[in-house]
Structures are given as C-alpha cells and as structure tokens.
Amino acid sequence: MGLLGSFNDEEGKVNSNAGKYRVMQVVLREKFVGKGSKNFSEIEDICNQQYAEGYRLHTFAQSTAGSTGLGGGDRTVCNLAFEKME
C-alpha cells in the first residue's frame, strides 16, 4: 500500500487502516434554523472511536468553503489526523 492508500476520501467514514496514522475528513453542516452545526458531535464520536482503537488526535485543521447547493451557506471542512499510541 502506498502513501496515498492510508488516506480516506469518504467524508465522515471511519478509517480502519492498521497503520501508524489515520486521516479523516468531516464536513460540518449548518443547522437549517438557528446557529451552529447539526453534525458537530460527529467529530467527538470519531475521536472517541479512534481513542478506543489506540489512536490519539495528532492534528486538526479546518477550512471554510462556500456552497452553491440547495440552501447555500458555508461549510466547515475539518481534517483530522490520528497517530497510533505506542
């Protein structure tokens, strides 16, 4: 498996590679009514699941991207890199 084989293109999918690092992406979506994100708890769930499998959060990066789809609004893209605890 090459370097790119350890990356995960599928947003929100929990990566189960057995390597030293796991990389995941979550797109936060705005609530239809009110403020905040409707799927923010997904990040916590992913972090807890990775910790239970022996990985700790190494790097967290976020960026904001505009959306022209139904409902418009900005989307926050969160990239998480987990490192195997030894």
Steps between C-alpha positions, in 0.01 A plus 500: 500500500643838403490821697169604343344167599481618861282801415121491510299687233163413642392783729385380839603138442700354785836382374609157621849478350751329729783748430661750736275784378135533400367804316133596486286786382171630638290772336298696755159605375311799633170449675201598287368710788720664761876512530766235519552170326253215489769228486769645730473201735629283213853630569473398865369156402789448255759612760356266764489207258859556389617529863328169580701345212831634635532825300525857628423821317827630357385784274173684444462749216193678378407718207181664380361450153200670343218287369278572203276198556150489640487731799841652423701610800855427601632158591781440745733221392687331787800279432611275784825304517527230768825339616532148642585511871788271587 
